[in-house]
Amino acid sequence: MPSSSLSITEGRPSPLGSTRSYGGNVNFAVVAPRADAVDLCLFWNDMEPGEESARVRMTGNSFGVWHVAIEGLPDRCRYGYRVQGPWKPEEGLFFNHHKLLLDPYAKLIDGKSLHHNSMRCRRSDGRMDKTDSGPFAPRGVIVDPYPFDWEDTRRPNIPMTDCVFYEAHIKGFSYLNPELPEDLRGTYAGLAHESSIQYLKELGITSVQLLPVHQHLDDGFLLDRGLINYWGYNTLGFFAPEYRFSATNDPITEFKEMVRTFHREGMEVILDVVYNHTCETGVDGPTCLFRGFDNAAYYRTMSGDPATYDDVTGCGNSVDISQRDAMKLVLDSLRYWVTEMGVDGFRFDLAATLGRDSKEFTNDAAFFRAVHQDPILSEVKMIAEPWDIGLGGYQQGNFPVIWKELNGKYRDCVRQFWRGDPLVVGEFATRVTGSADLFAHNGRSPESSLNMITSHDGFTLHDLVSYNQKHNEANGELNRDGDSHNISYNHGVEGSTDDPVVNEMRKRQIRNFLTTLICSQGVPFITAGDERLRTQQGNNNGYCQDSELSWINWDRDDPEAEAMYRFVRRLIAFRRENPSLRKSRFFTGNKMNNTGLADVSWLNIRGRIKENADWSVEKSGAFGMMIHREASFRRKPLSGFILFFFNARQEEVKFHFPEKPNFRWECIIDTLDAEGKPTLETAKPGQKVHVSARSMQIWRELG
């Protein structure tokens, strides 16, 4: 198609991005407030890599938004921008027309995106790099407007108290599953396959949280090592679903079909999103996005030194969401994924960065206020990873009222307790009852706490009980990457072993962790594969490992993995059946009118209520906790008193059942058994029960 056949007009400044009307006209609009000129580069043939089919100077400029409209473009035409302006690093300006830039509002990107040296911002001497990046830079694809049929499915809107989160990677979850057709493994369609859905539903998962699905750029240093950015925390396209996860050449439709399937089955899709930084890293990194349109309008820079980034993320740059254009892009992106792509909420990576209107974090930041009043975003789940590496970056418990938070203090304390560390029993009691010390101060409830033992970032649960040290040599960074503070314990042998005693203790500890997690007040957050004993062989930073090291092993003939799966399924069913484990209010310690007992009671091993002094003078690691339903609840099956015996000691402990209440008790879970089945089924008031070393039991009243 010759460029002379195109009909070009000035176009409109809104909406941003490329928008094809039903009549065939395509409007392009992009923000570049300090640019001198913007050229639209069009590609519709593949005869030569990077050869432009046409270049159009954008003549419309409305308050920093450049725009043009073109009629006659072919379907799936690709495009990018070249921006002319001052190269003044001392003022934070890095305009460079030699670099092809991706539209920040691109809804689709042409294939997987890889770093190339031609994208670099500047040379080693600090001067502008004049290498043309056109043949290698990622390009947007014009998307045709057509409605998607959601088939009357609706957002499940599951109350947080009823949620069980499952953190999964699109590829890693299904890539090795033999029950899926090969062409669907590791894709959006693979996650939506009936085998995947059945597995998740039988397990009891309500909400699948996906590691980043925004299109990302693979880092140059990883490509040089033969690796890629597997996790995807290197965002390039804030509106575009990652192309490499699609089984077809239409990732938008495939993603929507996946969401539609989950909603039909009553499950939610939550996205892990990275708005705190981009793939452009530091000023020596690639120029393919914000830096080329207007560096100073998108990134945080040092006061008095605009040429240097104020990096509070540790990723080379930090998006300055307090700036108008950056804020608009993030809010527009979030709304797009809710309204157009159908998702149910977001987990924000390094969310403290989004609360920095200036140097310091504030929970009254402009972004939080914008979300709070937004009629769309305020109605979906908003979850913070409540820290970054900047000044005052650890903000656990300090996010606004509608936000939920991943609870890192829960993770650390529960690990310490089951490792047998001293002086943590009091905090452990606080954590398993919802962390009121973190969330009650501003009117929030236990559901504000997403309780986790593991996540993608760190040891798997299997490795947490198998390694004292990280083993990240495969990453090619001399084992210097990844956190060294893991609060793990290998139980006498580093890594795999044939010792049956060590292996049995490790699996028992995994059952202890999972039982504590799923039965704590708050919302359980499970890492995909932990229920199948997934190992990364001691690697606690698998961000670059697109291999069997990171993928879930679906060997259904592995009796230990299958037993652990059944154990977790049983635990989640127990949680679902017992409202007492899913309270919407914190325990008060006050006596309940119908029994004369407190809503939560702490017991020593003799079955007596613990006094304040007991927490410090008694030998730590073993105690009981008794909870019961709120007085306002109508009695439901399995909703009465529940009694927990925790024993993190290295020896067996004889617990006494309390004399009051005068109930008989039925054992539900005993972590000594591979599937949690009890050895002693019933007990009477005052009776003794043996709780094995490093194990726990859960009992319910029989009346």
C-alpha positions, 0 to 999 in steps of 0.5 A: 500500500503506498503512503500516498493513499493515506488520508491525513487530518489533524485528529483529536487529543483524546483518547490517548493511544491509537483508536480505530473508529468503526468507519476505519479512521485511526486517531493517534494521540500521545503526550510529549509536552516538552517536545519540539516535534513528534513523528508517527512511524507506520509499518505494514510490510516486513520486507526489511526489518525496521523499514518504515512504510510511512512517516507522518509528522503530527500537526495537532498539539493540544496542551502537550498532547500531539495528535493526528488521524489517518484513514486507509491503514491496513489491519494490524498495522504496527506503529511507533514514534520518534520525538524531537526535542532538546538533549539536556541531561542537566535539565532531565531531558533526553529527547533522541529522535534516533530511538523508536518509542512505543506508545505508552497506551498501546493495547497490543505489542508486536510479539515478545519484547527484547532489549537491544543495544541500539535502544541505549540512551547514551554512550559510555562518554555520556553523549547521545547515542545516535544508533537507530533502534527502529529495526529492534524496538517494540512497536504497538499494533492498531487494534480493531474495535469490536465488542467482546461477548462476556456471555452474561458472566458477572464479577464474583465480588467475593468478600475478602473474608471468604477469599483464598489467594493463589499466586501463580505464573501464567507459564509456570502453572500449566507448562508441564501439565500433561492433561493440557494440549501441548499448544495450550500449556503455559498460556492464558488458554492453558490457565482457563483449560478445564483441567486447570479450573478443576484443579483450582476449584477442588483445591478451594481457591477463590482468587488467582493472583497472576504474576505480571501479565503486562508486556515486559522487556527482557533485560540485556544483561539477562539475554547476554547470559542466555536467560530472560526476565521470567517473572516479568517485573520489567514493564513495557506496556501498561495496557498490553497483555504479554504476547508470549503467554498467548496460544494465538496471535490475539492475546487480548481476546484470549485473556478476556476468554480466560477471565470469562471462564474464571468468572463463570466458575465463580473465581476471581482474577487479580493482577500483580501490577508494576507501576513503580518503575519501568523497563527503561532502568537508569539513564544508561538503559534503553530508551523505548518509552517514557524517557523519550517522550518526556523524561522529567514528566514521568520519572522521579529525579534528584532535587538539584540534579535532574540528570540523576534518578531518585531510585526508591525501587532499586530498579534504576528508575521510579515513576513519579506518580505525583506528576499529572501525566504519570498519574493519568496513565496509571489510573487509565491503565487500571480502569482499562484492565477492569472495564475492558479486560474484566479483572477483579483487582490488583496487587501493587508491586512496591506500592509505597512508591505510589504513596510518595507525593514528595520524598516521603510516603503518605497514606493521603497521597494524591494517588490514594485519594484518586483511587478512593473516589474513583467509581470503578477502582474503589469497587475492586480489590486493591492490595499493596506490597507495602514497602520500597527501598526509599526513605521510610519505605517500610509502611506495613499497616499504614495504607488507606482504609480500602486497601489490603496489604501483604503481611510481611510481619506475619511471614517472618513471625510464623517462620520464626515460631515454627523454627523454634526461635525464642521470644516470638510466641506473643507476636505469633498469637497476634499474627494468627488472630489478624494482626490487630496491632497493624490494622486496627488503628485506622478502623481496618479489620482482619481481612486487611491482612493477606497472610503469607508464608512464601511468595514468588520472591524467596524460597518455596515452602519446600525449600524453606524447610530444606535450606539454610542458605540461598543457592542462586548460582544458576542466575549467573550473579555469583550467588549475590542476588536474592535475600540472605535473610530467609528465616529458614531451617534445613533440619540438619541437612542442606538440600535434598537427602535420603534420610527418612527422619529429616524428610518426614520432619520437613513435610511435617513443618510444611503442614504446620506452616500451611495449617497455620496460614489457612486457619489464621484470621485474615486472608490466606495467600498461597504460592502456586506449587507449595501444595505440591512440594515444588522446589527451586533447589534452594534458589530464592530469586528465580526471576530469570529462570524460565525452566523446570526450576520454576515450573510446577511439576504435575507428576500425579504419580508422586504420592507425597505431592498428592498427599500434600495437595489433599491435605491443603484441600482439606484445610481450605474446606475446613476454613470454608465451613467455619465462619469462626476462622473468617471473622470480619472483626478483631477479637476483643478478649471480652467475655461473650454473654452466652458462655461467659468465656472470652471470644479468644482464650490463650491456654497453657499446656495444662489447659488453664488460661494464660496470665500475662506473666506466663508469656515470658516465664513459661518455656516458649513454643507450646500453647493453646488457643480457643476461639468461638463464633461471634454472639451475633452469628446464628449457629451453623454446622462446624461454627462453634468453639475451635481449639488449637494446640501449637507445639514448636518444641523439639519434644512431644508435649502433653496438653490438657483440654480445658475443664471449661467449657464442659465440651467433648472435643473432636480432632479435625487436623493433626499435622503429624499425619501426611493428610492431617488425619487424627490419631485420637478422634475424641476427647473429654474436658481435662483429658490429656493429649499427646502433641508430637514434636513440631506439630499442631492439632485442631479440635472442634467442640462436640457440645 
